[in-house]
Amino acid sequence: MDFRQRNSQRFFMDTSAAEVKRAAMAPPSSPHTAAPELNGSEILVRCLQAEGVKYLWGYPGGAVLYIYDALYKQDSIQHVLVRHEQAAVHAADGYARATGDVGVALVTSGPGVTNAVTGIATAYMDSIPMVIVTGQVPTPAIGLDAFQECDTVGITRPVVKHNFLVKDVRDLALTMKKAFHIARTGRPGPVVVDIPKDVSLESARFHYPETVEMRSYNPAKKGHGGQIRKAVQLLLHARRPYIYTGGGVILGNASTELRRLVELLGFPCTNTLMGLGAVAASDPRFLGMLGMHGTYEANMTMQHCDVLLAVGARFDDRVIGDPKHFASVERKIIHVDIDPSSISKRVRVDIPIVGDVKEVLLELIAQVQEAQARPDAAALGAWWNQINAWRKRDCLAYKKSADVIKPQAVVEKLWELTRGSDCYITSDVGQHQMWAAQFYRFEEPRRWINSGGLGTMGVGLPYAMGIKLARPDADVFCITGEGSIQMCIQELSTCLQYKTPVKIVSLNNRYLGMVRQWQELSYGGRYSHSYMDALPDFVKLAEAYGHVGLRVDKPTDVEAALREAMRLKDRTVFLDVRTDPTENVWPMVQAGKGITEMLLGSEDL
């Protein structure tokens, strides 16, 4: 080991994260005091330290071994070794969703990248701030079909906010600064930084800029004042108003402002699947989730309002169903979003407002408070009478049973046992996801972590791992199914190694439940490959990974099993809950139908 290597190692081991950040942000040294010269891997680690990164999820391979060597020489960033690259990105994604910080993952070239693509696409569809560092073959070998080479930039381009291929080590620090800036500002999203192996070894003087300016990237912050004034006038003169919000409110940390506006106006409001928790479920003005599996009252109010305020939502197909049906009723629409491309993409709006949702909501609140006019109390009262009439349908009612476990009852019991506590709920994708959204009443933002846009099975367990590292004192439950959990079940090993005691509630109905439901309703009951015919013994499997496994067969045993899982604070617990295999998710809007054309139960078939 030469002097420079020893000095570099001593720097990493002896310097606190705060000191590293101060050193990284220092201006370039004068000619008389040379800036430290580090290799690309050391520069990368210094950049991550300067950004305050605490956790890094990854899997090593040939193209990133110099980077792993640099990680070995420091102790301010904890690397978490997952069992599959997809889980590395999902875990970093879950961490970002729960904390609002940028999640960071590291994978090697070739199959490391392609394994990570599903996780990257999942984050992209839900606008999650992430930086994914990928290894690449040496620059002279790029394009020559080298071992474990793939076109990372080309492969990931459709599913990232931006990506970079770093060909010169002197560009690495600035590129990392740009990557974090792009990931967390504007409409957040994943950014990929592809680093060839030779770049990770070459040396350069290190300087990490305090700020970065990009001429082609200047996301809006403040909304247009004139448009906001128009919106206020429209809201104050509405007779049947509605506030519809999505994941943008959560990502923009604007839940407090949204609640203040709802209280100030007294208007009914709804959240999308990704927006749950932005308004407290206990608020009487909250009508529940809307959309394909939303409540009757939320969907009917959406269709029949005369003024709609949409904030951080995108009118996607799972929310409004058939756009022609939605457009059949005339209404005025105000749309607030940080991303101008989301406005009037599927539905024509009357007042577009491009800006940070928190800033726009603050301005809306200020102008409503200053305005002389107030909403028409009589008209608003009549509107609430209509909404309450819709509420009487009790669209989430289900048949209780003393013989078979109903999945809805499991989620309700979990909510009863954890309400008021610091609890995070992750889910995979399918029927269990919808039951969690319908029956777990979220009071706070960033407590409901699931894949909305891409609908990725297998995310629940790695999401829970990422959250548990970020929030070690909180209870973290993964609500899943026997199909989804097997897609990343190897991460039970990661849970053991890194002591992340999450609780897994598998609603095991022996079917790919949502596929079976669609086959029952739309394909004549032809259950093509939706039955799980050779399931493992999940209790033994959990025990084989070093965890606690509990099988629950009777409705009377559900509460005791959940309490036991919560009692075992320091253990990962897998609850294999055998639920009714015939149960369907209601309400349901079938494909191609409008949001008021809901099936509320089998009797509507």
Residue, then its C-alpha position, 0 to 999 in steps of 0.5 A: m500500500d503506497f502513501r496515497q492509498r494509506n492517506s486515503q484510507r485514513f481519511f475515510m476511516d477517521t473523518s465524520a460525515a459532517e467533516v466529509k461534507r464540509a471538505a467536499m463543499a470546500p472551494p477548489s484549492s489554490p495552486h499552493t494547496a493541492a486538492p486531494e487526488l482520489n480515484g473514481s471510486e473514492i470520489l463516488v463515495r465522497c459524493l455520497q457522503a456529501e449528500g448525506v447518504k446513510y444507506l446504500w443497497g446493492y450487490p457486488g460484481g466485477a465492474v463495481l469492485y473498485i467501488y466496493d473497495a472504497l466502501y470497505k474503507q469508510d464507515s459513514i454509509q451502511h451498505v446493505l447486501v440484498r439477494h437480488e438486484q431488483a430488491a436493492v432498488h425496491a428497498a432504496d425506493g421504500y426508504a425514499r417513499a417513507t422518508g422523502d430522502v433520495g434512495v440510493a442503490l448500486v449494481t454491477s454491469g450487464p445482468g446487474v443492470t437488467n435485474a434492476v430495471t423493474g425496480i427502476a421502472t417501479a420508482y419512475m412510474d410513481s415519481i420516487p427520488m432515487v439515484i442508481v449507480t451502475g457498473q459498466v465495462p471499461t470504456p475501451a470495451i464499450g460496444l464490443d460485446a464484452f463480458q457482462e456488457c449491456d447498453t445501460v443508457g439505452i435500456t434504462r432511458p424509457v424508465v428514468k428521469h435522466n441517465f448519465l454515462v461517465k467517461d471521464v473521472r474528472d466529470l464524476a463529482l459534477t455528474m453525481k451532483k446533477a444526479f441528486h439535484i435532478a432526482r429530488t427536484g421538480r417531479p422527482g424520479p430515478v436517475v441512473v449514473d453508469i460508471p465504467k470500471d476504468v473510470s472508477l480506478e482513474s484518479a482526479r482532484f476532487h471537488y464537490p460543488e455546493t450548487v449546480e445550474m443546468r440551463s436545460y433543467n429549471p422546474a417551476k416552483k411558484g404557480h402563476g399568480g393569475q391562474i391561482r386567482k382564477a382558481v380561487q374565484l372558481l372554488l368560492h363560487a362552486r355549488r358542487p365542489y370536490i378536491y381530488t388529490g394524488g401522490g404529488v401531495i405526498l411527494g411534495n410534503a404538502s399534506t398539512e397545507l391540503r388539510r388546511l385548505v379542506e378545513l377552510l373550504g369545508f369541501p369533500c375530498t378524495n385521495t388516489l391509491m398513491g395519495l392515501g394519508a394526505v388527508a386523515a381517513s377519520d376526517p368526515r370530509f374524506l370520502g375514501m379512495l376513488g377509482m376502479h376499487g374506490t368507494y361509491e360516494a367518492n366516484m359518484t361525487m367525482q362524476h357529478c361535481d361542478v368544480l374539481l380541484a385536482v392536486g398532484a394527480r394525473f387522471d389515470d385510467r384506474v381513477i376515471g375509467d373511460p375518459k368519454h364517460f368522465a367527459s359526459v358531465e360538464r364541469k370546470i377543472i383546476h389542475v395543479d401539478i409540478d409536471p406540465s406534461s401531466i396537465s391535460k394529458r388525458v382530460r382537458v382542464d380549464i385552469p392549469i397551474v404548474g408549480d410545487v404543490k406546497e407553494v401553490l396550496l399555500e397561495l390558494i389558502a392565503q387568497v381564500q382567507e383574503a377573499q370577501a366571498r365565501p362558498d354558498a352555504a345552502a348549495l354546499g349543504a345540499w351537496w353534502n346531503q347528496i353525498n351522504a345519501w351516496r354514503k348510505r350504500d355502505c359499499l365496503a360491507y362484506k359478509k362476516s364468517a365464523d368458519v373462514i377467514k375473510p381478508q378484509a377482516v384481517v386488515e381491519k383487525l390490523w388497523e384496530l391493533t396499530r391505530g394511533s401508533d407509529c406504523y408503516i404498511t407496505s403491500d405487494v400488488g393484487q387483491h390484498q393491496m386493494w383491501a389494505a387501501q380500503f380497510y386500513r385507515f391511514e391518518e398520516p402521509r408516507r405510512w402507505i407504501n405500495s407500487g401504484g403506477l407499474g403495479t409491481m409484484g414482489v415490492g412489499l418485503p424489500y420496501a419493508m426492509g428499507i423502511k425498517l432501517a429508516r424507522p427502526d422504532a416503528d412497526v412495519f407490516c407487509i401485507t402480501g399474498e402467497g403469489s407476490i411474496q415469492m417474487c422476492i422471498q429470498e430477501l428474508s435472508t437480508c432481513l436476518q443479516y441486517k436485523t430488520p424485524v418486519k412483520i409479513v401478513s400473507l393473505n393466502n387464498r391459494y390463487l393469484g387473486m386479482v387474476r382469478q377475480w377478472q377471470e371469474l367476472s370477464y372470462g367465464g370462470r376459466y381460471s387459466h393458470s391462476y391457481m397456486d398448485a404447489l405452495p411451500d410450507f411458509v412457516k417452515l420456510a420462514e424458520a429456515y431463514g431464521h425467522v418466526g412462522l405462524r399459520v392462521d386457519k381460523p377467524t378466532d385466531v387472527e387477533a392472537a396471531l397479530r398480537e404475537a407478531m407485534r410482541l416479538k419486536d426483534r424478530t421478523v414474523f411471517l403470518d401465513v393467513r389462510t383466507d377465503p379463496t372465493e372472496n372478491v374486491w368490491p366495489m369494482v369498475q370493469a375495464g372500459k366502463g365509467i367510474t359510476e358504472m360500479l359493481l358493488g357485489s356479485e349481485d350486480l353481475 
